[in-house]
Amino acid sequence: MSAEAKQKGNEAFSAGDYPKAVKQYTMAIRMDKTSCVLLSNRSGAYCGCGKYEEALADAERQGTLQYFDTPPNSAVARPP
């Protein structure tokens, strides 16, 4: 289940075990490919591992998903 893998990723991240957090978030993303939160979390875990290219890729993908998932009249700032 996605929530279980996310929770394990959160626990690993909090403990500073970033490689394990990446693994758990990746498993969760496989089950929920459109979760902005999971991509953001994995991006942070990649940063913790020093894998900045992967972190940037997740951050960009998360931003794209969030942009297209935001209703047009919402209060969330949208890029021009």
Backbone as numpy.savetxt, mean C-alpha at the origin, in Angstrom:
# Nx Ny Nz CAx CAy CAz Cx Cy Cz
-7.22 -14.55 3.79 -8.05 -13.37 3.79 -7.17 -12.13 3.79
-7.59 -11.13 3.04 -6.83 -9.89 2.89 -6.59 -9.19 4.22
-7.61 -9.12 5.06 -7.50 -8.42 6.34 -6.48 -9.08 7.26
-6.42 -10.40 7.21 -5.46 -11.12 8.06 -4.03 -10.84 7.61
-3.79 -10.88 6.30 -2.46 -10.60 5.77 -2.07 -9.15 6.07
-3.03 -8.23 5.96 -2.76 -6.83 6.27 -2.36 -6.69 7.73
-3.09 -7.34 8.63 -2.78 -7.26 10.05 -1.37 -7.79 10.33
-1.02 -8.91 9.71 0.33 -9.46 9.90 1.38 -8.50 9.35
1.06 -7.85 8.24 1.97 -6.85 7.67 2.14 -5.67 8.62
1.04 -5.22 9.20 1.10 -4.11 10.16 1.96 -4.48 11.37
1.79 -5.70 11.85 2.58 -6.15 13.01 4.06 -6.22 12.66
4.37 -6.75 11.49 5.77 -6.84 11.06 6.36 -5.43 10.88
5.59 -4.54 10.28 6.06 -3.16 10.08 6.36 -2.50 11.43
5.44 -2.65 12.37 5.63 -2.06 13.70 6.86 -2.61 14.41
7.17 -3.87 14.13 8.34 -4.51 14.74 9.63 -4.19 13.99
9.52 -3.46 12.87 10.70 -3.13 12.07 11.14 -4.24 11.14
10.32 -5.27 10.98 10.63 -6.38 10.07 10.02 -6.05 8.70
10.67 -5.14 7.99 10.12 -4.62 6.74 10.03 -5.66 5.62
11.01 -6.56 5.48 10.86 -7.60 4.45 9.61 -8.47 4.68
9.35 -8.83 5.94 8.16 -9.62 6.23 6.90 -8.80 5.97
6.94 -7.51 6.30 5.79 -6.65 6.04 5.50 -6.58 4.54
6.54 -6.44 3.73 6.35 -6.42 2.26 5.68 -7.71 1.81
6.16 -8.84 2.32 5.59 -10.13 1.94 4.11 -10.21 2.30
3.76 -9.79 3.51 2.37 -9.87 3.96 1.48 -8.90 3.17
1.96 -7.68 2.95 1.16 -6.73 2.17 0.99 -7.21 0.73
2.02 -7.85 0.18 1.93 -8.39 -1.18 0.85 -9.46 -1.24
0.81 -10.32 -0.23 -0.23 -11.36 -0.19 -1.61 -10.72 -0.11
-1.75 -9.68 0.70 -3.04 -9.00 0.83 -3.43 -8.32 -0.49
-2.47 -7.72 -1.17 -2.74 -7.05 -2.45 -3.20 -8.06 -3.49
-2.67 -9.26 -3.46 -3.11 -10.29 -4.41 -4.60 -10.60 -4.24
-5.10 -10.43 -3.02 -6.51 -10.70 -2.74 -7.39 -9.46 -2.94
-6.78 -8.28 -2.87 -7.53 -7.02 -3.01 -6.67 -6.05 -3.82
-6.74 -6.19 -5.13 -5.86 -5.44 -6.04 -6.15 -3.95 -6.13
-7.25 -3.49 -5.55 -7.61 -2.09 -5.66 -7.52 -1.33 -4.34
-6.86 -1.91 -3.34 -6.76 -1.25 -2.04 -5.62 -0.23 -2.02
-6.00 1.03 -1.93 -5.01 2.10 -1.82 -4.22 1.98 -0.52
-4.88 1.57 0.53 -4.22 1.45 1.84 -3.12 0.40 1.79
-3.40 -0.75 1.19 -2.39 -1.80 1.10 -1.19 -1.37 0.28
-1.44 -0.68 -0.81 -0.33 -0.19 -1.64 0.50 0.84 -0.88
-0.17 1.71 -0.16 0.53 2.71 0.63 1.37 2.05 1.72
0.79 1.06 2.38 1.52 0.35 3.43 2.73 -0.37 2.86
2.55 -1.04 1.72 3.68 -1.75 1.13 4.75 -0.77 0.67
4.33 0.39 0.18 5.29 1.42 -0.21 6.17 1.81 0.97
5.55 2.01 2.12 6.32 2.33 3.32 7.26 1.22 3.73
6.80 -0.01 3.61 7.65 -1.16 3.94 8.83 -1.26 2.98
8.57 -1.01 1.69 9.67 -0.99 0.73 10.70 0.07 1.10
10.24 1.24 1.54 11.18 2.28 1.99 12.02 1.77 3.14
11.39 1.08 4.06 12.12 0.52 5.20 13.19 -0.47 4.78
12.97 -1.13 3.63 13.95 -2.07 3.09 15.00 -1.38 2.23
14.81 -0.08 1.98 15.72 0.64 1.10 15.43 0.41 -0.37
14.25 -0.13 -0.69 13.86 -0.40 -2.07 12.98 0.75 -2.56
13.64 1.85 -2.89 12.93 3.08 -3.19 12.21 3.06 -4.54
12.74 2.36 -5.50 12.07 2.26 -6.81 10.72 1.55 -6.65
10.72 0.44 -5.91 9.48 -0.30 -5.67 8.50 0.54 -4.85
9.04 1.27 -3.88 8.19 2.14 -3.05 7.52 3.21 -3.90
8.28 3.81 -4.80 7.73 4.83 -5.68 6.66 4.25 -6.60
6.92 3.06 -7.13 5.94 2.42 -8.03 4.61 2.18 -7.30
4.69 1.69 -6.06 3.46 1.48 -5.29 2.77 2.81 -4.97
3.54 3.82 -4.63 2.97 5.12 -4.30 2.26 5.72 -5.52
2.88 5.59 -6.69 2.25 6.11 -7.90 0.99 5.33 -8.25
1.04 4.03 -8.11 -0.14 3.21 -8.38 -1.26 3.54 -7.39
-0.89 3.71 -6.14 -1.88 4.06 -5.12 -2.53 5.39 -5.44
-1.74 6.35 -5.85 -2.28 7.66 -6.20 -3.23 7.59 -7.38
-2.90 6.76 -8.37 -3.76 6.59 -9.53 -5.08 5.93 -9.14
-5.00 4.87 -8.34 -6.23 4.19 -7.90 -7.09 5.13 -7.08
-6.46 5.89 -6.20 -7.21 6.80 -5.34 -7.88 7.89 -6.18
-7.18 8.38 -7.19 -7.73 9.42 -8.06 -8.98 8.92 -8.77
-8.89 7.73 -9.34 -10.02 7.21 -10.10 -11.13 6.66 -9.21
-10.81 6.43 -7.94 -11.80 5.88 -7.01 -12.53 6.99 -6.24
-12.12 8.24 -6.45 -12.70 9.36 -5.74 -13.86 9.95 -6.55
-15.02 10.08 -5.95 -16.14 10.68 -6.67 -15.79 12.10 -7.12
-16.23 12.52 -8.31 -15.84 13.81 -8.86 -16.22 15.01 -8.00
-17.26 14.94 -7.22 -17.70 16.09 -6.41 -17.28 15.97 -4.95
-16.31 15.13 -4.66 -15.91 14.95 -3.26 -15.00 16.10 -2.84
-14.76 16.20 -1.55 -13.91 17.25 -1.01 -12.42 16.90 -1.14
-12.10 15.71 -1.61 -10.71 15.29 -1.76 -10.11 16.05 -2.93
-8.92 16.59 -2.71 -8.25 17.33 -3.79 -7.87 16.38 -4.91
-8.18 16.77 -6.11 -7.85 15.97 -7.29 -6.84 16.76 -8.13
-5.91 16.07 -8.75 -4.95 16.78 -9.60 -5.66 17.46 -10.76
-5.12 18.59 -11.23 -5.76 19.29 -12.35 -5.71 18.50 -13.63
